[in-house]
Amino acid sequence: MEPDPCGGILLPEPSSADRDVALHSKGHFSGHLVLGDGPGRVLLFESHLEMQTALILMARPDVRDLRDQVEVSWTDERGEDCSHYFDFLATMVNGNRIAIAVKASKYLDSEFLEKISAAAAEAVPEIADKVRVFTERDLDPVEVHNAALFHSVRHPDPEADTVAVAVTSDLVGAARLDELTDEIGMGARGLRALIRQVARHRLHLARHERITPWSLIKPMELCR
């Protein structure tokens, strides 16, 4: 949800998924995230691993857009109609499209691999330029933590964001988040504004670590 300038609430756009996802299921982790700036768009997931993958993809600077539950259909060698729903379709900044299947490694059996291979053969180049399978082994716990943090502070705070930009505009070298927060003088609002600057790739972590108030950040130009 996003506040409306007229005093109401702007709801996110519905999911672009090609099928519905059951959001109420006993013993099954499912739900949705909101993707993008402003009101955003609903993004569905059916497992905790899918949610973590979506958060990471949403946070990466080379991902321009993310769609959920994208269908590909084909006819197999027996003449039977088949279909598969890729969990995500990521469109990269360079225009490449990557169809993504998310699966826990313990479920990568021969049946799944056979079906995903057939789906990949149809998906490229119909809907994607390449296909990837993500498992828990592909997820960096630090990246997952920071991506979830970025998502939690995504809503802008214009006053705090303006001050955060002013405080860091002439930053030379690295500085600790808690020190910059004190300089902003707005408490937790200032810290969240600084984290948004990192999420928007205007500032960068000096080390690969989970973001804390004691993390060092530096201007992006020092990372090039």
C-alpha positions as a Python dict, from the first residue, in 0.01 Angstrom:
ca = {
    (1, 'M'): (0, 0, 0),
    (2, 'E'): (108, 355, -71),
    (3, 'P'): (-43, 678, 68),
    (4, 'D'): (-243, 872, -191),
    (5, 'P'): (-169, 1248, -213),
    (6, 'C'): (-545, 1298, -182),
    (7, 'G'): (-549, 1122, 155),
    (8, 'G'): (-642, 769, 49),
    (9, 'I'): (-443, 452, -8),
    (10, 'L'): (-309, 327, -341),
    (11, 'L'): (-314, -53, -368),
    (12, 'P'): (-52, -245, -566),
    (13, 'E'): (-124, -376, -913),
    (14, 'P'): (-230, -743, -917),
    (15, 'S'): (17, -1019, -994),
    (16, 'S'): (94, -1090, -1359),
    (17, 'A'): (106, -1466, -1285),
    (18, 'D'): (-33, -1707, -1543),
    (19, 'R'): (-194, -1912, -1266),
    (20, 'D'): (-330, -1859, -917),
    (21, 'V'): (-131, -1961, -611),
    (22, 'A'): (-308, -2100, -305),
    (23, 'L'): (-234, -1852, -26),
    (24, 'H'): (-400, -2062, 244),
    (25, 'S'): (-268, -2415, 282),
    (26, 'K'): (-197, -2612, 598),
    (27, 'G'): (171, -2687, 634),
    (28, 'H'): (259, -2493, 318),
    (29, 'F'): (453, -2164, 308),
    (30, 'S'): (303, -1926, 52),
    (31, 'G'): (226, -1559, 20),
    (32, 'H'): (313, -1248, -175),
    (33, 'L'): (557, -960, -187),
    (34, 'V'): (510, -618, -342),
    (35, 'L'): (758, -541, -619),
    (36, 'G'): (867, -197, -737),
    (37, 'D'): (840, 164, -630),
    (38, 'G'): (520, 340, -533),
    (39, 'P'): (216, 112, -498),
    (40, 'G'): (410, -157, -686),
    (41, 'R'): (287, -493, -814),
    (42, 'V'): (204, -815, -628),
    (43, 'L'): (453, -1100, -670),
    (44, 'L'): (340, -1449, -561),
    (45, 'F'): (552, -1724, -406),
    (46, 'E'): (482, -2080, -291),
    (47, 'S'): (776, -2155, -61),
    (48, 'H'): (1017, -1984, 175),
    (49, 'L'): (1295, -2053, -74),
    (50, 'E'): (1095, -1880, -350),
    (51, 'M'): (1042, -1578, -124),
    (52, 'Q'): (1414, -1553, -49),
    (53, 'T'): (1499, -1587, -418),
    (54, 'A'): (1250, -1314, -509),
    (55, 'L'): (1391, -1077, -247),
    (56, 'I'): (1745, -1126, -378),
    (57, 'L'): (1642, -1078, -741),
    (58, 'M'): (1443, -765, -654),
    (59, 'A'): (1748, -618, -479),
    (60, 'R'): (2001, -682, -756),
    (61, 'P'): (2094, -380, -970),
    (62, 'D'): (2109, -583, -1292),
    (63, 'V'): (1746, -702, -1265),
    (64, 'R'): (1502, -461, -1432),
    (65, 'D'): (1176, -655, -1390),
    (66, 'L'): (1049, -973, -1230),
    (67, 'R'): (739, -1173, -1323),
    (68, 'D'): (594, -1468, -1136),
    (69, 'Q'): (444, -1803, -1241),
    (70, 'V'): (516, -1776, -1614),
    (71, 'E'): (372, -2060, -1822),
    (72, 'V'): (535, -2246, -2107),
    (73, 'S'): (347, -2517, -2302),
    (74, 'W'): (459, -2788, -2544),
    (75, 'T'): (360, -3122, -2695),
    (76, 'D'): (582, -3415, -2601),
    (77, 'E'): (701, -3701, -2822),
    (78, 'R'): (387, -3901, -2734),
    (79, 'G'): (165, -3619, -2857),
    (80, 'E'): (54, -3522, -2506),
    (81, 'D'): (5, -3157, -2410),
    (82, 'C'): (244, -3049, -2134),
    (83, 'S'): (300, -2728, -1944),
    (84, 'H'): (528, -2589, -1676),
    (85, 'Y'): (513, -2270, -1472),
    (86, 'F'): (848, -2108, -1409),
    (87, 'D'): (852, -1950, -1067),
    (88, 'F'): (1005, -1628, -1197),
    (89, 'L'): (1104, -1461, -1521),
    (90, 'A'): (1374, -1200, -1465),
    (91, 'T'): (1437, -935, -1729),
    (92, 'M'): (1787, -798, -1692),
    (93, 'V'): (1902, -441, -1750),
    (94, 'N'): (2080, -558, -2066),
    (95, 'G'): (1753, -705, -2199),
    (96, 'N'): (1830, -1073, -2136),
    (97, 'R'): (1543, -1281, -1999),
    (98, 'I'): (1609, -1560, -1749),
    (99, 'A'): (1339, -1816, -1666),
    (100, 'I'): (1392, -1938, -1310),
    (101, 'A'): (1278, -2258, -1143),
    (102, 'V'): (1322, -2260, -764),
    (103, 'K'): (1361, -2602, -604),
    (104, 'A'): (1514, -2734, -283),
    (105, 'S'): (1817, -2947, -373),
    (106, 'K'): (1668, -3258, -209),
    (107, 'Y'): (1388, -3250, -468),
    (108, 'L'): (1616, -3239, -773),
    (109, 'D'): (1522, -3591, -878),
    (110, 'S'): (1525, -3740, -1227),
    (111, 'E'): (1154, -3668, -1281),
    (112, 'F'): (1198, -3296, -1209),
    (113, 'L'): (1516, -3270, -1415),
    (114, 'E'): (1350, -3440, -1711),
    (115, 'K'): (1052, -3205, -1699),
    (116, 'I'): (1256, -2889, -1649),
    (117, 'S'): (1480, -2988, -1941),
    (118, 'A'): (1175, -3024, -2165),
    (119, 'A'): (1035, -2693, -2039),
    (120, 'A'): (1369, -2522, -2096),
    (121, 'A'): (1383, -2648, -2455),
    (122, 'E'): (1048, -2479, -2519),
    (123, 'A'): (1114, -2168, -2310),
    (124, 'V'): (1426, -2070, -2506),
    (125, 'P'): (1380, -1854, -2706),
    (126, 'E'): (999, -1843, -2674),
    (127, 'I'): (988, -1658, -2341),
    (128, 'A'): (1350, -1652, -2222),
    (129, 'D'): (1712, -1640, -2335),
    (130, 'K'): (1824, -1890, -2072),
    (131, 'V'): (1687, -2106, -1791),
    (132, 'R'): (1827, -2140, -1440),
    (133, 'V'): (1742, -2364, -1146),
    (134, 'F'): (1788, -2198, -806),
    (135, 'T'): (1834, -2407, -492),
    (136, 'E'): (1921, -2308, -136),
    (137, 'R'): (2286, -2358, -234),
    (138, 'D'): (2264, -2059, -467),
    (139, 'L'): (2152, -1821, -194),
    (140, 'D'): (2408, -1623, 4),
    (141, 'P'): (2273, -1578, 361),
    (142, 'V'): (2424, -1228, 374),
    (143, 'E'): (2252, -1130, 50),
    (144, 'V'): (1922, -1278, 171),
    (145, 'H'): (1942, -1084, 498),
    (146, 'N'): (2023, -754, 331),
    (147, 'A'): (1762, -801, 58),
    (148, 'A'): (1493, -859, 322),
    (149, 'L'): (1612, -547, 505),
    (150, 'F'): (1597, -342, 185),
    (151, 'H'): (1242, -460, 124),
    (152, 'S'): (1136, -370, 479),
    (153, 'V'): (1248, -5, 440),
    (154, 'R'): (1141, 41, 77),
    (155, 'H'): (874, 305, 143),
    (156, 'P'): (1023, 653, 102),
    (157, 'D'): (1040, 910, 378),
    (158, 'P'): (1094, 1230, 176),
    (159, 'E'): (1218, 1442, 465),
    (160, 'A'): (1464, 1185, 599),
    (161, 'D'): (1572, 1079, 249),
    (162, 'T'): (1655, 1439, 155),
    (163, 'V'): (1869, 1486, 466),
    (164, 'A'): (2042, 1149, 411),
    (165, 'V'): (2137, 1251, 56),
    (166, 'A'): (2270, 1586, 181),
    (167, 'V'): (2475, 1426, 460),
    (168, 'T'): (2635, 1168, 229),
    (169, 'S'): (2675, 1383, -83),
    (170, 'D'): (3029, 1489, 11),
    (171, 'L'): (3126, 1162, 180),
    (172, 'V'): (3494, 1080, 128),
    (173, 'G'): (3603, 727, 208),
    (174, 'A'): (3393, 507, 435),
    (175, 'A'): (3176, 596, 733),
    (176, 'R'): (2972, 397, 982),
    (177, 'L'): (2595, 394, 952),
    (178, 'D'): (2544, 484, 1318),
    (179, 'E'): (2773, 788, 1284),
    (180, 'L'): (2589, 909, 974),
    (181, 'T'): (2257, 844, 1149),
    (182, 'D'): (2366, 1071, 1435),
    (183, 'E'): (2463, 1337, 1182),
    (184, 'I'): (2119, 1318, 1019),
    (185, 'G'): (1964, 1367, 1363),
    (186, 'M'): (1635, 1187, 1297),
    (187, 'G'): (1693, 862, 1485),
    (188, 'A'): (1566, 543, 1322),
    (189, 'R'): (1422, 741, 1031),
    (190, 'G'): (1773, 848, 940),
    (191, 'L'): (1907, 493, 958),
    (192, 'R'): (1628, 366, 735),
    (193, 'A'): (1696, 648, 488),
    (194, 'L'): (2063, 550, 470),
    (195, 'I'): (1972, 186, 410),
    (196, 'R'): (1746, 299, 126),
    (197, 'Q'): (2046, 477, -26),
    (198, 'V'): (2233, 146, -19),
    (199, 'A'): (1931, -38, -162),
    (200, 'R'): (1912, 216, -447),
    (201, 'H'): (2284, 164, -516),
    (202, 'R'): (2377, 523, -433),
    (203, 'L'): (2591, 401, -143),
    (204, 'H'): (2776, 73, -109),
    (205, 'L'): (2882, -153, 176),
    (206, 'A'): (3257, -142, 234),
    (207, 'R'): (3251, -513, 325),
    (208, 'H'): (3034, -808, 231),
    (209, 'E'): (2838, -841, 555),
    (210, 'R'): (2494, -826, 709),
    (211, 'I'): (2395, -463, 744),
    (212, 'T'): (2403, -335, 1103),
    (213, 'P'): (2431, 17, 1248),
    (214, 'W'): (2807, -44, 1266),
    (215, 'S'): (2848, -131, 897),
    (216, 'L'): (3081, 87, 691),
    (217, 'I'): (2940, 241, 375),
    (218, 'K'): (3105, 440, 98),
    (219, 'P'): (3005, 625, -219),
    (220, 'M'): (2942, 411, -526),
    (221, 'E'): (3213, 590, -727),
    (222, 'L'): (3475, 445, -491),
    (223, 'C'): (3359, 96, -593),
    (224, 'R'): (3426, 143, -964),
}
